[in-house]
Amino acid sequence: MTRHTDAGHAQFAKYVACETVSHLNAAVEHFQAVLDQCPVSHPDHAAALTNLAWARLKGYLRNDLQDIHTTISLFRDALALRPQRHPDRPLSLYNLTEALTWRHKKKSTAADIRESAQLHHELLPLCPEGTYLRSIVEGENGVDYVIDECIALPTDASDEGICLRRVVLELCHVGHQRRPRALNELSTALKSRFTQSGNIDDLDECIQVLREAVSLCPEGHTDRDYYLNNLAYSLGIYRFNHQGNPNDLDEAISLHEEALRLRLVGHESRDISLDNLGGALVTRFSERGVRDDITRAISLRREALTLRTPGHPRRDTTLSNLALALKTRYDKLDVNEDLNEAIDLYRESFRLKGLDHPERHATLCNLSSALCSRFTDTRKNEDVEEAIDLCQQSLEALPSLHPNRYFSYGGLERAYTSRYLMQHNPPDLSLAVENFRLASGHPTQGFPNRIDAALKWVDEAESHQHDSALEAYQVCLELFDNHVMTRSSIIARREAATAFRRARSLPVDAASCAIRRGNLPRAVELMEQGRGQQWSLVSRLRTPLEDLESANPTLARTYLELSKYISNAAQSSATTTDTAAADRAATEYRRLTRQWEAAVAEIRSLKDFSRFLLPPAYEDLQVAARHGPVIIFIASKYSCSAIIVPTSGDPHRVPLSSITLADLTILKDRFTRAIRQASRMNPKETRTDLIVLLRIVWEEIVLPIVNALENVFKLKRRSRIWLCPTAAFTSIPLHAANPFLTKADRSKEPCLEDLYVCSYTPTLSALVRSRQLMKKRVTPSFVAIGQGQPGAGKGKALLAVDSELELVHKLVPATASHTTISGDAATRAGALKALEENTWVHLACHGKQDPAQPYHSHFVMRDEHVTLLDIMERDIPRAEFAFLSACHTAVGDKETPDEVIHLAAGLQFAGFKSVVGTLWEVDDSVAKHVVEAFYKYMFHPKEAGVMDCTKAAWALNCATHSVKTKVPLEQRMVFVHIGV
């Protein structure tokens, strides 16, 4: 063996020097002889394989041997005999990569270069810097050649293709000149897979790697425009359309603008930037309606078309894109000539697209939409027939779970709806509804588009009295819930909720629909499901788990840990301003959410837990009325009603037929003016305007309900009732309704608060949750927090605060642990610590409701504000009662009126079971009279030492009655009780 080996090396050396084929053949014969004599178990078998393979490879490179396949097999066998940690494994890896690379160079076999990349991925870490092997691996024909050839491979969106792109990226270490290109190719593969599957994780990763590519190409870099364009397109076209986050769209436009500035007239890619910036502007125009956007978009796309003359490979794309811009302007601004031009452009684009063109289905749908619009104008039947046929063709071209099937369903829905409106053929309406159902339920399309389809379904079903209306509302509410849940921070959830202006009235319209169909329990369920949605999303993470802990302690612990992780992720993402960091936080939040959802699904599989965290059924919600009826006020454009949820039995509807949604809006504005006027009046003057308005509330809203409580439910006077106003009713002081009439015997006609002890509740679930937490009573501790000198720019001094705190101190039972925090000690940190450590809280300070961002509503402290967000981030299950002697603490959010986003609701959510809040500005000099009376009733001498937060509603009722001669009407009405 040794003789043959030495002879083989000698002959091979002569071949290398003289390139004589006979020397090569002799070398191969000797090496083959060694291999034949060397069994697999022999320690030199791998070396024998390598010697033979290396001689054959050299002959192949010089075209003296044609059989490369045998050579590669020999190298593979040698590598297999040198496992992980074998000292010669790096050399075997290198040899096999060389053979594969050379076969790829001669035969262009993609599989070879892919395998070579994988082998280099293992090889490079085994080659220390400065070694000879490292130098040849990184040589001209080494890893850089492999990287370049892999980058040049066609986009492959399969799992294997994306895995290869990740490998290539790892070969391009930070600082490697090819790293931006490797990042871009990975992003392209991820984006391609996203378009096929709709998996948002792929798109988020695509955007993350493109952000890195842009960061590696600073201003002046020759490729910066290329990566800017790709990042902008991924943000503005893909993620905005899928997620609906306006920040993505604005960032995309800014990036497209920068890319276009870098692509001056004559630049080879200027047409791409013109087209893409135009597309982003079309989208923004559709969202916000700024006319300059669509005008500029059309201008940009016309310029792009001039650069893509007939014969240009992308002319079809720009024809279609220009048509879309014109059709969008027609839809919004009714520019008639735009529609026919759009149809002509779509037809020309369609002619240029072959049957296998990847975007053919999109042009089919877009042309269908334009033909539908023309059918509506001209009533030519051939247009709508063609529109239906085109959408059916587009469906046939797409797999069942392709995200873009959504647009085909949408096109069919438009066509069938348009034809139904013209021809009134019932099957067309049924077909339209079925396509609404398919579009809104298409699982791989983003929630914003699915919500849009569901909202249109609601409108059409209501408009045509179709039986599917209630189903459409249910789909809408579920989609809305899922969409909002995808946002990691509380503020981002509100932004997602307010983006759909049509959805603001969804809960009340859904309830109204159920009422009109005679299904009152369903009306209550839908009202609850759609209302207070953001509270319910967060409260899911704080659900009491006593029963689950008994049934399955391990699963309960897993659920609690995941809930905590999600809450922490939401809080950290809320403070992130860096866009790349925000993207990473969103991806992590989504990962945790999926784990949490899996835990919830496992819990629901347990016996007796099938409805865990599902929207509550009427029977579950009725628990809220255990201590008195709950009256839900529903103001919809279809009707106004109240539903009384009794302690037991079926709900009862009270039609409010003498008032409309428009009336309530006017009433709200009149109350605002009357209260502002009253605040400027002498305390002894009669509040005539306010009295007139409260009489209207009594006669048109409250009296029919009182009649039902007295005559249907036989409710005793001075019983407790809970008011649950929704939408427009949230701005009306219902508790203060008063006939202001005198009987023949000169006694006063009783008002609502004479008849009953009134409380409010944001939702029925909030009341149920507070009652559940009441089971955990602890020794009470009382803290009074006051800040009368908030500092410059934070509001006027409140001169009565200190005396109010002293008053409260005297009235609190001596048996209770009691502290007072005021002046310099009343800071943000001090106030939050006190909220967490005490069960009873009295707050006397400025309160500010932020109308633009209600989560920034706050209590004013010496240094920083205590915001609603601060409060929501606390979980204080031991807390019992809070008296908020501050302005605007129970005023909701006009943008999302059914979310009840205010400071009092925030404290209730954090754990306080019973809260006294205020509806408007409080005069601290007269408020102390109400405070004094309240605590005197709350802590009655006959009940020494007893602190019962369930008495708060009664105490407030008695207090406001007792101070009538001292406190003007608007300052008595301002206080409301919320909770148990």
Secondary structure, DSSP 8 states (H G I E B T S, - for coil): -HHHHHHHHHHHHHHHHH--HHHHHHHHHHHHHHHHHS-TTSTTHHHHHHHHHHHHHHHHHTTS---HHHHHHHHHHHHHTS-TT-TTHHHHHHHHHHHHHHHHHHH--HHHHHHHHHHHHHHGGGS-TTSHHHHHHTSTTTHHHHHHHHHTS----SHHHHHHHHHHHHHS-TT-TTHHHHHHHHHHHHHHHHHHH--HHHHHHHHHHHHHHHHTS-TT-TTHHHHHHHHHHIIIIIIHHHH--HHHHHHHHHHHHHHHHHS-TT-TTHHHHHHHHHHHHHHHHHHH--HHHHHHHHHHHHHHHHHS-TT-TTHHHHHHHHHHHHHHHHHHH--HHHHHHHHHHHHHHHHHS-TT-TTHHHHHHHHHHHHHHHHHHH--HHHHHHHHHHHHHHHHTS-TT-TTHHHHHHHHHHHHHHHHHHH--HHHHHHHHHHHHHHHT-TTS-HHHHHHHHHHHHHHHHHTT-TTHHHHHHHHHHHHHHHHHT-SSHHHHHHHHHT-GGGGGHHHHHHHHHHHTT-HHHHHHHHHHHTTHHHHHHHGGG---HHHHHH-HHHHHHHHHHHHHHHHHHHHHHT---HHHHHHHHHHHHHHHHHHHHHHHHHHTSTT-TTTTS---HHHHGGGGTTS-EEEEEE-SS-EEEEEE-SSS--EEEE-TT--HHHHHHHHHHHHHHHHHHHTS-TTS--HHHHHHHHHHIIIIIHHHHHHHHHTS---TT-EEEEEE-GGGGGS-GGG-----B-TTS-B---HHHHSEEEE-S-HHHHHHHHHHTTS----EEEEEE-S---TTS----TTHHHHHHHHHHHS-TTSEEEEE-GGG--HHHHHHHHHH-SEEEEES-EE--SS-GGG-EE--SSS-EEHHHHHT---TT--EEEEESTTTT---SSSGGG--SHHHHHHHHT-SEEEEESS---HHHHHHHHHHHHHHHT-GGGTT---GGGHHHHHHHHHHHTTTTS-HHHHHTEEEEE-
